[in-house]
Each structure stands twice: as structure tokens, then as C-alpha cells.
């Protein structure tokens, strides 16, 4: 199966190099190249490539992330791979959030680029090793932050509130909890209100999920 490709790159020399890599390789067909966002936004929906190699910085006008954000929702079948010099976390996550499925650096060797295109076409999410490490590091940092927030929230609960939350998790009703703890249903209701307030949640399911770190 031949993989069809479009290139969006404002630098003439880099664009020419990418064109040659695609054109000289078996199993790949270059459908079109564009030097700016306006051309890409206008023509890609009609050309309908399998893969778009998208630069981020496209000179004047909108950038590559803007292109992906506008094209992907309308054409989910088209796969976008950012091909850029940017290695900073903000650009990486902005591109992935916009709908890009791959992110490689321009210094990637030609055979690695072709492998990445093939991997993307086969359902993968190729990234340069440097980018993958940043994604993993950012995920781990996010996880540690969430864990700290989770622990802090739980520490705000009194022993009685934790006890009630555990009983809620078992599916008990307010009146059943009240009977088991020898308090009134209204007291249970007040405790639950304070639990929701402290955990910043709106219902039983959210409270239980947050309590058990789900």
C-alpha cells in the first residue's frame, strides 16, 4: 500500500529536502507541498493525503498548530505529524492537543522519518526519542502533582468524614449510614456536604473516585 503525503514547510531548502526523501522512496507518494498555513488550510481538504508533515513555524500568518487544530476535526482520517525544530514542552503539548498524532524533529535521519510516517499510518504515535522523554517526564510530573493534591485533600477530611465516605463507597444510603454510626440522617447529610466541599466535588461518585485516587 502506498502512503500519500503532503508537506507544509516555509523553508525552501528544508521543503526541498523533505520532498526528495518522499519522492525517492518506494511506498510513498508526495501529493503536494505548501509553504504557508493559508495554502495548507485551503488545499489539504481537497488533496486528502494519508499523512501531513507539518512545520510549526510557518513565517507570517498562522502556524502549523493552528492548521492542525482547524483541519483535524473536519478531516479526522488525515494524520498529522509535526516536523519541527521545537523541543519545548509547551509546543509539544499544544500540537498534540490540537490533534497531531506524531512529533519528530527536523534533524531526524531520512530513514527514521520514513519509518515514523509508516508507523503513524499503521496506527502508531511516532515521536523523536528526545520528545518522547519530555512527554514521559511531563506525565510523571503531572502524576506526582495530582498525588500531592490527592493526599492534601484527604488530609482535610476528619476521621468521621472518611468513615462516612467509606460507607458511601459501599453503596449505603444516608439512613443506613446513620443507623450504623448511631447518628441522624441529617448529620450524615451535613458531613457529606463538608466532604464534597473539601474535595471540590459535586456528587458521591466524584467523591469516591477522588478518595480512592481513581
N, C-alpha and C positions, 0 to 999 in steps of 0.2 A: 504493500500500500504506500502510495506517495503522499508525503506530508506537505501541504501547501502553506507557504509562509509569506507574511508581509513584514516589512521593516519600517519603523518610524524613527528616524535619526537625523538630527540637524547638521551634524558634522559631515562634510562631504567625503573626507578621507575614510572615516570610520564606516560611513554608509557604504562606500565602495568596497571596503574590505569585507563587510558582512554579506554584501551581495555576492561577492566571489565565493565565499565559503559555501553559501547555499547553492549557487548555480553549478559549482564544480563537484557537488556531492550527489551520489546516487540516492534515490529515495526521497529527495526533497525538491520542491518546485517553488521558485520565487514568483509570486503573483504581481507584486507591486512594492514600490518604496515611496515613502513620503518624508518630507523634510520639516514639516511643521504640524501642529495639532489640528489646524483648520483643514488641511488636506486629508489627514487621517480620519477625522470625525465625519467628513463628507463622503469619503470613498470606501472605507473599510466595510460598512454595512452592505455595499453592493458587490464588493470583491469576495467577501465571505471566506477568508483564509481559515485554515485549521488553527494556526499559531500566529500571533503578532509579537515580534521582538520590539519592545517599546522602550525608548530612551526616556529618562525623566526630564532632564533639562532640554527643552526644545527651542531655546532662544526666546525671541519676543512672542508674546501671546501666551496661551495656556500651556501647561506642561503635560508630560506623559501620564501622570497620575490622574489628572483631570480627564484625559481621554478615556482611560480605563473606567473611571467612575461613571462616565456617561454612556459608554458603549456596552459594557458588560451586562447591565440589567436588560437592555433591549436585545442583546445577542449573546445569551448565556452559553451557546455552543462554541463561541470563539474563545480560545485560550490565550491569555496574555502573560508574557514573560518579560519582566523588566530587565533591561540590559544596560547597565549604568556604571558610573564611577562612584556613586554614593554608597558609603558603608555605614552611615549613621542610623541609629535605631529609629529615629522619627520618620525618615524617608522609607525605611523598610516596612514599618507597620502601617504607614499611611498608604503605601502601594498595595500591600496585602489586604488591607481593609477595603480598599477601592474595588478589589476584585481580581487582582493579579494572582496567578497560581504558581508563579516561579519568579526567582530573583537571582540573577547572576551578574557578575562584574565584567566589564569590558575587557579586562586583562585575561579573561578565561581563554584557554587554548582552543583553537578551532575544533579539534575532535571532541573536546569536552562540551563545547557549545552545541554541537550536533547531537551528542548523547543527551544533553539536557532537553533539547527540542523533542527528541524521540520519547524520553521519559515523561515529559509533560503530555504528549499526545496519547501515551498509554495509561494516563490516569495518575501519574506521579506529581510531585510538587518540588521540582529541582531547585536547589539553591547552591551557590558557591559555598565552600566549606566555611569561609570567614563569616558569611551571612548566617549560615545555619547555627554557628556557635553563638552569634549575637541573639538569635531567636530563642535558643535554648536558655541562654543566660537571662534574657528578659522574662521568659516564662518562669524560671526558677525564682527570680526576684519578686515577681507578681505573687507566686505561691507563698513565699516567705512573708510578704506583706499581708496577704489575706489571712495567713495563720496567726500573725500577731494581732490583727483586728479581731479575729475569731476569739482568741484567748482573752483579749481585753474585754470583749462583750460578755463572755461567760463569767468573768470575774466580777462583773457588775451585778449579777444575779445573787440573791440571797439563797441560803440553803433551802428555804421553803419554796421559793420560786423554781429552783432546779428540780425539787421534788415534784412539784405540780407539772412542770414541763415533761418530766419523765413519764408521768401518768397520762398526760395528753398524748404522748408518743405511743402509748399502749392502746390508745383509742377510747379511753374512758371519757364519759360525759361529765359536765360540771357537777351534777348532783351525785355521781358515783365517786368522784374525787373528794367531794365534800364529806360524804359518808365515810370514806376510808381514812381521811385525815381528821375527822371529828370537828369540822368547821362548816360554816354555812356556804351554800352555793354562791351567795353574793360576795363572800370573802374570796372564794375561788376566782370569781369574775374579776375582782379588783386586782388580785395577784396576776392574772393573765394579762390584764390591761398594762400593768407595770412591766411584765415580761416583753410584750410587744414594743413598748416604748423604749426599753433599754436595748433591745436587739435591733431596733429600727425595722420592724417587720409589720405586716398588716393582718396576718392570719396564722392559724395553727400550723399549717403545712410549712410556711416560711420559717416560723419559729423553730420547729422541729429540725428542719434541714440545716438551719444555721447552728443550732445547738450541737448537732452531730457532725458538723463540718462537711455537709454534702454539697 
